[in-house]
Amino acid sequence: MSTESSPLLSYRLFRVAGEAEMPGATQEEAPLVVGVGGMASGGPHPDPARQLSTFFGVIVPTVLSMFSIVVFMRIGFVVGHAGFLQSLLMLVVAYLIISLTVLSVCAISTNGAVQAGGAYFMISRTLGPEFGGSIGLMFFLANVCACGVYVLGLVEAILDVFGANGTESPGMKTLPQGYLYSFFYGSLVLLLCLVVCLVGAQIYSKAAFFIFLVVNVVLITIFASFFAVSHREVVVSRGGNQSFNASFTGFNISTLRDNMYAMYSRDYTTTNMMSFATVFAVMFNGCTGIMAGSNMSGELKNASSSIPKGTIVAVVYTFVIYFLLFFMTSFTCERALLKGDYGFFRSINIWPPFVLIGIYAASLSASMSNLIGASRILHALAKDDLFGIVLAPAKRVSKGGNPWVAVLYTWALVQLVLLVGKLNTIAGIVTVFYLVAYAAVDLACLALEWASAPNFRPTFQVFSWHTCLLGIASCLVMMFLISPAGASGSLGLMLLLLGFIHLRSAASSWGYISQALIFHQVRKYLLLLDIRKDHVKFWRPQILLMVANPRGGSQLIRFINHLKKGGLFVLGHVEIGDLDTMPSDPIQAHYNFWLSLVDKLNVKAFVDLTLSPSVRQGTQHLLRITGLGGMKPNTLVLGFYDNCVPEDYFLQDPAFSQARENDEFGVDLTALQAHFLPVREGDGQRALSPAEYVAIISDAVKMHKNVCLARYFHLLEKDPPSSSSKRRSEVYYIDVWPLNLLRPDTPTYVDICSLFLLQMACILTMVSSWKAARLRIFLCVESGDVGWVSKEEKLKELLTKLRIKATIKIVTWDQAAALQGHQQADGMSQDNEGPTSAADQLPPSPPGQGAREAFLNTATFHVTDEYLTSVNSLLLRQGGQTAVRFLYLPRPPADTSQYERYLEQLEILTTGLGPTLLIHGLTPVTCTEL
């Protein structure tokens, strides 16, 4: 190739990658097409909404969300009750849990372009819409409730100082208090957050950065106060006249010694007895903000790089701050001070108003962070159309890319949360919702790792399936430790949402991790399925059904689905053509139609199509290559070769006459009906002659495959006998004729082929929908045959050994026997005793077939049409409602000139019998041993 042509080729490739249509994907998802090296292929113009850097978009909101009000108001609570050692243990365990989740977040976010929605986007694009939508909605509700918690916390902190019942000096008690007043103050604070979030992420990031600076300045003053403030007595007030003194000792080893171990008592705000679990739940609530940066993924310049870097920095920074606060508090403050005044930082600060400013700033920033994060999750859910018209307006965005309708939705829900007034009862549930989301992120990463997909190659490598599994386990343990009822309720809600989305949503183009996991496991177990270890005890039919046109063969497809008994079932189809004369393989485009047909018919079948110059060659191809490893067809099923025109099943079944609005995988009902043309007379024989049809049977026998010919199955009732309530009282029969009726001088009923018939009929009666049918086995005898009683006893004994429940019916066939075209072999006894026939002089026969059977089956067929007509009448005369008949199919003649006569004899034999299965079995399938 010349160098001049390369740029043009590159441009064309880029345009194809950037403009390829992705069914089911929105415009925003189009840039997710992955190019060489795993880089996301996007358009040439940057997204105007993506303006935030790692520091402003991830570090700042994550740090503020993790600090919130806990860093100022709960340090004393944790250390006072748990002591320094257990506080340190709680801190390590909490950060171990969130660190494991952070590793998973980093791995997923560095494996491709991350769009808006943060955690929801990661989970849904990995685990599918069901898990992603259900957990995404729960994560959205968690952010909504958390925003309400922080708003009410800020109101309580303000009223504690400026309220009429506050603890400060009388001159500052200017704000009236009460339920409605608290709701009014909370609404004002929430309105301020709404204005900031409506302006957009830019103003939010600037406001958040200012608050970030304020909080860090306040933390500096707190750390400085530990060193600068000398010993002082602090008066702790309990309201009314109750008060006591507690000491700030400065750095004192005896104070550290006293605070070293746990001393749980009652919480003065709730009067509840504290324990390790309750204190840990409060402490852990201050560490649940690790997704704040991920929620801003739609506004980040480079989300795949910013999310892991910023989140790790924020986690490390907050851990250091918490550790230092725990340590210095334990070293300088008496336990009475820590338990008696959770806001003791004001009392020991070099300038107490600093702490108030920090509390207000941290609460306000956490409120804004949750409000804007929740709105981004809701916007992503709306874009994916998982909840229909309810969230449709939330798709709208401003010119700058701000989802203002989603912000209004979120504001309205938080406003409803404020009506509760006190959120202590649901604070644990909020934390549990966060933990569910964290566990789902770990699960998503674990699934990607276990699937071993080649395209999962994140640039962040500090993780393994062990960390993911440990993260899931730790999140589940924490959920039930914090709130057993909340954990159970959240999992129940997740299952309900999962079921709802599964029922209403169509297939997505995101890719299903379940398919990658199934592939990985199936490949592993297929390698373990060794055909050399096959045993007759565990034999099951593995069927290749050749289908010319499913419009007329759908009833047969469903019947064979019942007959497979958990074995392999493959629908095979041969397209006539030569690939050399075609621009591309036409078969590949047809698979979707056949797979949609399988879905419509609700059968458990694979599909295998091939292109061949003839049906015979195509069938040979499928018999050789269909299946994999130990799962390859051992039985070929063909529709009978005749001129019968079956009814169009597509016009009878409601599933094919009622259109669906959201058909999966791009094949709707109209396309399916157009692909499979209506059945017309002679369609089945256009590409196949009678001789070629028999040659296919002969080929299958030579390849040591069992063969079944199915006739009149378009007459089979749509509902099996046991599922038809109107006719349940009637008795239906499955008739088995184990005698080779085309070779009536066959001396035995127990050759391999007749046993195969019995096995297949027995399998059908084991299917739940066919259990109402009764199995009948017919024993043909002549009037002068004195050995029929012995034959019946031997057949009963055989059925007992094989555990087959059936009725043996003796049939006198003198008229048919009189019309036989040749005499019985002189040297064969009725009981197959003594090797006196010509067959015994034959060389060894193929495996699974005796010499006698091979000889008789390949002999010339000398029976007359009158005999066959008589046998056909005999079959029809048997009383009762016969649902299906199983007949012995002899081996095709060795002389190819006899092929058409062989087929003609089969047609005469089975004319008008109703659903009939002619079976030629080659392999031993029954066993009487354990």
N, C-alpha and C positions, 0 to 999 in steps of 0.2 A: 504494500500500500504506500502511495506517495505521501510525503509529509504535508503536502497542501490539503489533502483530503481529511486529515486527522481532526483539525478544529471543527470542520463541519459535522463530522461524525460525533464528536463530543457534544456539540450544541444540540444535535438531534436527540442524543441519549438524555441530556439534561432536560430537554423539553418533555420527553416521554415520561421521565421519572417525576417531574414536577406537575404534569397535567393529567396523569393517569387517573381515570375515574375509579373511585373506590365505593362499591355498592354499600349503602347504609352508613357511610361516613359523612360527617358534616364538612363544610368548607375548612373549618379550623383544623380538622384532622388530616387534611391532605398532606401537609408537610411532614407527616410521620412516616412517609415512604423511606425506607432505609437504604442507603447506597453502599458503596464499597467501604469496608472498614467499619461499618456500623454507624457512620455519621448520618444524621438526618438531612434529607434533601429538602430544602425549603425554597421559597421564591427569592427573587433578587432584591426585594425591598424589605427592610426590617419592619417589624410590627411596632406601630407608634405607642402601643400600650406597654411595651416592654422597655422600661427605662431605669429600673432599680438595680443597683449594684448589690454585691454580696453583703456589704456592711449594712446598708440602709434597708435592704429587702429581706435579709435573713437574720443577721446577728442581732440587730436592734429589736425587732418584734419578738424574737425567740427569747432573748434575755428578759425583756419586760414581762412577757407572758409567764415565764418560769418563776420570776420573782413575785409578781402581782402583790397582794397584800400580805402574803405569808412571811416574806423576809422581814417585815417590820412588826407583825402582830402575832407570830406564832413561834418564834425562836425560843422565847422564855417558856411557853407552854410545853414544847417538846423536851427541852433540857430539864425543866423543873420536874416533870413526871418520869421521864425515862432515864435521866442521868446521862453523863457524858458518854460512857461506853456504849450504852444501848442507842443513844442518839447517833453516835458514829456508825453503829451497825445498821440502823435504819437508813442513814444517808447512803452508805455503801450499797445496801441492797436495792434501794430505790434507783440509784444511778446505774447500778448494774442492769436493772430491768430496762430503763430507758436507753442505755447505751447499746444494748443488744438490738433494740428497735432502730436506733440511729444507724447502726451498721447496715441493717436491711434497707432503710431509706436511702442510704448512700449508694448501695449496690444497684438498686432499681433505678434511681435517678441518673446514674452515670451510664446506663445501658441504652440511652436514646433520648430523644427530645421529650421533655415534660411540658405538657400544656397546662392550662388553667384547671384548678381543682385540687391540686396538691395530692394529699393522701387518697382522695377518691379516685383521681385519675390513675394513680399507680395501681391501686387495688383492682379497679374495673378493667384496665387494659391488661392485667395479668390473670385475674381469676374469672373474668367475664362479667357481663352486665348484672347477673343475679346477685353475686356477692358484692360487686362494686356498688350497685345501686342501694342495696339494703344497708350495708355498712356506711356508705356515703351519707345516706339520710340520717342514720343514727349519729354520725360524726357531726353533721350539721346541727341536729337537735342538741348535742352536747355543747357545741359552741354557743348556741342560742341561750341555753340555760346558764352556762358559765358567764356569759355577758351579763345576764340578769343578776347573778351572784355578785359579780364585781361592782355593778352599779349600786345594788343595795348595800354592799359592804362600804362603798364610798359614802353613801347617805348616812349609814350608822356612824362612821368615823366623824363625819361633819357634825351630826347631832350630839355626839359624845362631848364635843367641845362647845358648840354654839347652840345646842338645843336647850329647851326650857328645863329639862331634867338632866342636863349634862353634869359632868363631874368637875368642870372648871369653875373659876370665880364667877359670882353672880353677875358681874358686869358684861360677861360674854354670852349669857343665856338669852339670846334674842330671837331664836327661831322656835315657833310653836311646834309641838310634837303630836303624833297620833297616826293612825293607819292611813287616812286620806292624805295627811301632810307628807308622810313618808313616800306615798305613791306619787304625789305631786313633785317632790324634790327629785325622786328617781327619774320621772319623766323629763324633767329639765336637763338632768345630766345626760340621759339617753338622747335627748334632742341635740345637745352639743355634739355627741359622738356621731349622730346621723349627719349633721351638717358637714363635719370633717370628712366622713366617708363618702358623701354625695359629691363633694368637690373632687375626690379621686384619690388614687394611691399616692400621688406626688405630695399633696398637702398632708396626707396621713403620715408618710415617711418623714416629712419635716417635723410635724408635731411629735411623732414618736421619738425622733432624734433629740428634740429638745427635752422631752420627758426622760429619755435615757440619760442625758447629761445631768438632769436634776437628781434622778435617783442615785446615780453614781457619786455625785457631790455629797448627798445625804449619807451614803454609805461611808464615804471618806470621813465625814464628821463623826459618825458612830465609832469607826475604828480609832480616830484620834481621841475621842472621849475616853476610851478605855485606858489610854495612857495619860491624858491631860487632867482628867477629873480625879480628885483625891477622894479619900474615904468620906462617905456621906450616908446619912440616915434618910430613908425614903418613907414617907407616910403613905401607907396603902389604905385607901378608903373602900368600904364595902357598901356604901350608901347608908343614909341615916346617920346614926351615931357610931356605927361599927367601923373601926379603923385599927391598924397596928403598924408598928415600925419594922422595916426591913433594911438591911445594909447593903450598900455597894462598897466592897472592901478593897477594890483595886486588885492588882495581881497578887494573889495570896495562895500559897501551896495548900494551906489547910482548907480554904474555900474549894479548891479543885478536888481535894480528897473527899470533902463532904458531898460534892456534886458528882462523884464518880459513878455511883451505882443508882439503880432505879428506885423510886419511891412513889408508886402510883397512889393517887387519892382522888377525891371528887373534883370535877371541873366546876369552878365557881360560876361559870356562865350558864351551865346546863344542869348542874347538881348531879350529873351522871358519874358513876365510878369509871375511872380510866383504866386502860390496860394497854399492853403492847400493841394489839391490833388497832384499837381506836386511835391511839396517838400516831401510829404509823400511817393510818388512813389520812389524818390531817396533814402530816408531814409530806406524804406522797402527793397530796393535792397541789403542792407547790412545785412539783416537777413535771406536770402534765402538759406543759406548753411547748414541747419539742416540735410540734407540727406547725407552729405559727409561721415559720419561714416557708415551709412547704405549701401552705395555703396561699402564699403570695406568688406561686410559680407562674401565674399568667402575667405578672408585672415585672418579672426578672429578665434582665438582658440575656443571661445564660443560665437557665434554671439547672441544667445538668451539672454545671460546675459550682454554682453558688449554693445550692441546697446542701450538699455534703460538707463543703468547707465551712459555711456559716453555721450550720447546726452543730458540728463538732466543736467549733470555737465557743459557741454559746454554752454548750453543755459543760465543757471544761471550766469556763469562766465562772458559771453559777456554782459548780461544785466547789471550787476554791473559796468563793465567798461564803457559802453555807458552812464549809468546814471551819473557816476562820471565825465566823460568828459563833458557832457551837463551842469552839475551843475557848475563845476569849470570854464568852458568857459564863462558861463553867469555871473559869479561873478567877472571875472578879465579882460575881453576884451570888448572894446567899439564895438558898433554895426557896425560902419564904417569899423573897422578892419575885422570883421567877414564877412561882405558882399563884401569887396573889395579884400580880399586875402584868398581864400579857403585853401591855404597851409600855413596858419599863424603859425602853430606849429613850422616851421623852424625858423621863426623870433623871437619867444619868448623862444626857447630852450636854455639850458645852453651850448649846443654844436650842432649847426644846422645840421652838417652831420649825427648825430644820426637819425634824422627824415627821411633824404633821404635813409639811410640804411633800415629803417623800411618800407618805401613805396616800395622800390625795393623788399625786402624780402617778404612782404605780397602779392604783385602782383605775384611774381614768385611762391609762394606756392599755391595761389588760382588757378593759371594756371595749375600747376601740379595736384592739387586735382581734378579739373574738367576733365583733360585729362585722368587720371587713372580711375576716377569714370565713365566717359562715356564709356571707353573701357570695363569695367566690365559689364555694362548694355548691351552693344552690344553683348558681349560674351554670356550672358544669353539668349538674344533674338535668337542668332544663334543656341544655343543648343536646344531650343524648336522648331526650324524649322518652325517658323511662317511666314517667308518671303522667304522661298524656297532657290533656288540656289544663290540668290544675297548675302546672308549672310553666306552661307555654309562654306567658308574658315575661317570665324571668329571663328569657333569651335576649331581650333587648339591651343594647349598650349605647352609651353616648359616643360622640365622635371621637373622644379620646380613649374609648375602649372600656369605660367604667360601667359595670352592669348595674345601673341605677335602680332598675325595677327589682332586681334581686336584693339590693340593699334595703329598699322599702319593705319587701316581704319580710326580711329578717328583722327589721326595726319593729314591725307590727307584732311579730311573734314574741320578741323580747318584751314589748309593752304588755303583752298578756302575762308573761312570766312575772312581771313586776306586781301584778295584782295579787300574787300569792303573799307578798309582804315579807315572809320569812322562808328562806330556802334551805334551812338546816336539814329538813327531811329528805330533800332530793340531792343534796350535795354529794352524797355517796354514789347515787345513780349517775350523776354527771361524770364522776371519775371512772365509774365502770364503763360508761360509753366510750370514754377515751381509751381505756384499756382494750376494749373490743376492737377499736380501730388499730391500735398498735399490734395486737395479736394478728389481725388480718394482714397488716403489712409484712410481719414476719412470715406468715403463711404464704403470702405471694412470693417472697424471696425464696422460701424453702421449696416451693413448687418449681420455680424456675431452675433452681440448683439441681433438684432431683430429676427434672426432665432432661437435663444434659443437652438442651437445644444448642446447636452451633452458634445461633445468633445471640445467645446470652453470654456476652463477654464484657461485663462492666469494667470501666477503667479503675474503679475502686475495688481493691482485691482483699481488704482486711475483713473477711467474713467467711463463713463456711456453713454447711447445713447444720452443724452442731450449734452454732450461735443462734440460727433461726429457730431451731427446735427448742433450745433453752429459753429463748425469748417468748415463744408461744406458751410454754409451760409456766413460766414465771408470771406472765400476764393473767393467765387463767387462775393461778393460785391467788394472786393479789385481788382479782375480782371477787372471789368468794370470801377472801379474808376481810375485805372492806365492807361488802354488803352481799350476803348470800341471796337475799330476796331480790336485790337489784341485779345481781349477776344472772340469776335464773330468768328474771323478767326481760333483761336485755337480750339474752340468747333466744328467748321465745319470740320477742319482737323481730329479731333478725330473721328467724325462720319464717315468720308470717310475711315479712316484706320480700324475702327471697322467693317464696311461693307465688306471691302476687306478681312480681316482675317476670318470673319464669312463664306464667300463664298469659300475660298480656303482651310481652315484648317479642319481637321477631328476632331472628338470628342477626348477630352483629358481625362486622368485618374486623373486629379487634383482634381476633385470634383467641382460641380457647386453650388455656394451659392444661385443661383436662385431657385434650387430645394428645398433647406432647407426653403427658404422664402415662396415658394408656399405651401409647406407642412404645415407650420405654419398657414398660412392664410386659407387654405382649411379646416384644422381641426377646426379652430375657426368658420368658417361659416357653416360647416356641423352641428356643435352643435346647431346653430341657426335655421337650417332647420328642423322645427318641423312637423312631419307627421300629427299631430292632427289639424294643421291649414290648411291642404290641402283644396282647393275649386275647384269645377268643372270649374270655370272661367279660372283657371290657369293650367288646366290639359295639360300635354304634354306626348307623348309616350316615355317610357323608356324601351328600347328593349334589350332582350337577344336573340341573333341569334346563334343557334347551328350550328357549321360548322364541317363536317366530314373531308373534304379535300378541302382546298382553291383553289387548281388548277382548280376545276370545279365549285367552288362557288364564285369566285371573283366578277362576275357581280352582284350577289345577295347582296354581302357585300356592294358594292357601291350603289346599289339601296336603301338598308335599311339606309345607311348613309344619303341619301336625305330625307328619310321618318321620321327621328328622330326629326326634328324641334327643334334643340337645346336641346333635351333631352339626357338622358343617353343611350349610345350604347355600348353593351358588346358583344364581340365575345367569345362564349363558346365552349369548346371542351372536350370530355370525352375520356380518355385513358383507355382501358380495362386492368385490372390487379389487383393483390392483393398485397398490401404493405408488408404483412407478409412474402411473398415469395421472396422479393427483398432486396438487401443489402442497397439500398438508394432510395429516392423518385426520379423517373425519370422525373417528371413533371417540377421541377425547372429548369433543363437545357434546357427545350423547350421554355421557355418564351421569350428568346432573339430572337428566330426564328419567333415567332408569332408577336412580337413587330416590328421586321424588316419588316414583311409582311404588317403590318398596315402602316408603313412609305412608303413602296413601293406603296401601293394602295391609299395613301394620303387621308385616312378616319380618322374621329375623333372618335376613338373607344378605349375602354379598352379591355383587354384580361383576361379571367379567365379560367383556366384549372383545371381538377380534375382527380383523379385516382379512378376507381370504378369497381366492378365485372361486372356491366352491364351498358348499355347506359341509361336505364330508371332510375336506382338509381343515376347515375352521374348527369342526368338532374335534378332530384329532389334536389340533393345537391346544384347545381348551382342556381336553382330557390329560394332556401331558403337563401343561404349565400352570393350570389353575391350582390355587392353594399354595401352601408354604410349609416346608418341613414335614411334621407329622400330621398336618391338617390338609390333606389332599383328598379329592373325591374318590370314593370307592364304588359309587353307583351312578349310572347314567340313566336319566329319565327322559323319554321322548314322548311327544304327543303322537297319537296314531295317525298313520298315513291313510287318509280317505278323503272323500269329496264332501264331507259334512261341513256345513257352514254354521259355526257356533254363533250364539247370540252375542251382541255387543255388550260386554259387561260394563263399559263406561256409561252406558245409557240407563243401566238398571240400578247401579249402586249410588246412593245419595252422596257418598264422598266424592264422586266424580261429576256430580250434577250441581253441586252447591259450591259457588266460588268463595274463596277466602280472601279477606282484604289484605292481610299481611302474610303472603306465602313465603316460606323460607327459601333462602339460597337462590332467589331470582327465578324460580320456575313456578309460574302460576298455572291455574287449571286450564286456561285457554291454550297456553303453550304446550302443556302436557298432551292435551287432546289433539293438537295440531301435529305433534311429533309422531304419535302413534296413529296411523291412518285407520279409518274404519275397515272392518273385516269384510272382504268380498269373496265370492265363490272362486275357488281355485288359487287364492293367494298363497296358501301354504305349499303348493306344488310347483309354483312357477320356477323356482330355482333348484328344485329337487325332483329327481325321477324316482320311480319305485325301486329300481335296482340300486341307486345310490343310497336310498333310505335303508335298505337291508344291509348294504355294505357298511353303513355307519354302525349298525348293530354288530355285524361281524368284527369290525375294527375294535369295538369296545370289548368284545369277548376275548379277542386276541391280546388286548392290553390288560387282560385279567380284571375287567370291571364288571360288576353286576349290572344287568340291564332291566329296565322297566319300561313297558309301553302302556301309555294311559289313553283310554278311549272313553268318549262320552262324558268327560268330567265337566263339560259345560252344563250337563243336566243335574249335576250334584246340587243338592239343596244348599242355599247360601249359609244357613245356620245348621251346624251339626245336630244330630238327634237330641242330645241331652240339653241343648240350649234353646230348643223350640218348645215354648210352654204349651202351645196349643196341642202338640202331638206327643207330649211327653208320656202319655198313657199308652201309646202304641209301641209295639216291639219292633225294633230295627235290627237287621242282621248284617254281619260281615261274613260273607261266604268265602270259604277257601276250598279250592279243588286241587289237591296236591298231586293228582295223577297227570302225567304228560298225555293230554288228550289227542295230540297229533301223533303220538306213538303209543297207542293204547295197550300194546303188548309189554310195556315197561313193567317189570316184575315186582317193583317195590314202591312203597310210599315214603320211604325214609332216605332217599338220596339227598345230596347236598342242596339241590335246587328246591326240593319240596320242603326241606327244613328252613330254607331261606324264606319261602312263602309264609310258613307258620310264624317265623320270627317277625316279619314285617306286619302281618295281621295282628299279632300280639302287641306290637309297639303301638299300633293305632288304638287299640282298646285301652292302653295305659294313659292316653291323652285325656285330660279332664272333660273336654267337650265331646268325647266319643265313648265315655264310660257307660252310657246307657245302652249302647249297641251290644248285641250278643254275638259271640263268635261261633260259627258253625263250620265243621269240617266234614266233607262229603267223601264217603267210601263207596266206590262203584264196584258192584258184584253182579255176576250172572246168576240166574235162577238155579242152575245146577251146580254152582260152586259150593262145595261142602266146607271149604276152609274159611268162609267169611267171618265166622265167629272167632277163629284164631287171629285173623287179621285185625278185627275190631279190638280184641284184647291187647294185642301188641301195640296198636295205636294208642289205646288208653294208657297203657304202661308208659309209652313214650311221652305223652302229654303230661302225665304225673311227674315224670323225671324232669321235664322242662318247665314245670310250674306254670303251664298254660291252661287256663280255665276255658274249656270249649265243649260244645255238644257235638258228638259224632252222629252223623246221619247216614244210614245205609240206603243207597240208591240202586235199584235194579235197572240195568241198562241193556237188557236183552236185545231190544230193537237196534240200538246203536252198535252193539257188538256184532250183530248179524251182518251189518253193512261194512265191516272192516275190510279194507282193501288188501290185506295180507294176513297170513296165519301167525300165531304167536311163535316165538322161537322155541323149537322143539327141546333144546337142551337146557332151558331155564325153568327151574321150579318156581312155584308161586312165592315161596318164602326166601328166594335169593340164596338157595343152598346149593353148593356144588358148582365149581367153575367149568360148566359144560358148554358155554356159548362161545360163539366166534369172538365175542368181545374179549374173552379171557386170553386169546392168543395175540392181542394187540400189544404193541410196545407201550412203555410208560406214557401216561397222558399228562396234560398240564397239571401243575399243582392245584390242589383243591377239587379235582374232578377225577372220578374213577374211570378206569378203562372202559367199563361197560357203558357208563353214561356217555362218554365221548363217542363211542361207536354208534350208539343208538341215536344220539343227537345229530350226528353228521351223516347218518344214512339217508338215502333218498326217501322223500315223503310220498308214500304210495296210497295214502288214505283218499277216499273218494269224496266228492262234494255231497253226495247223499248222506254219507256217514257224518260229515261235519254239520250238515243241516239237522240231522237227527240229534247230535250232541247238543247243538244250540237250542233245540226245542226242549231237550232234557234239562238244560240249565234254567230255561225260562219257566219250566213247570214247577219248580220248587216253591213251596208256599212261603208266605210271609213277605214283609217289606224289606227288600234287600237294599242297603245303602250303598255298598260297594262290593265287588267280587274280585278275588285274587285267583288268577289262573297261572298254570305252569307254562312258561314260554320256552319252547325247545330251541336249541342252538341252530343258527342259520345253516343251510346246507353248504358243504364245501364247494359244490359245483355252482359257480356264479350264474349259470344259465337257469338255475332253479329259483333264483331270488324272487322273481315276480310271482311264481307259483306259491312260494312260501308265504308271501305277503297276502296273496289271494285266499289261502287257507285260513290265515289268522283273521281276515276280514269276515269270512263266512262263519267262523266259529263264534265270533263276538258280536255279530249283527243284532242290534236291538236289546243288548243285555243291560244297558244303563252303565253307570260308572264302573269301569273294569280296568284292572291293573294286571297286565301280563308280565310275569317276572321270570328272569333267568338268573339264578344265583350261582356264583362260582366259589365263594369263600365260605368256610365254616363259620357259623355265627352263633351256634348254640353250645351250651356247656352244662353238664349235669353235676359238675364238681364245684366245691367251694373255691 
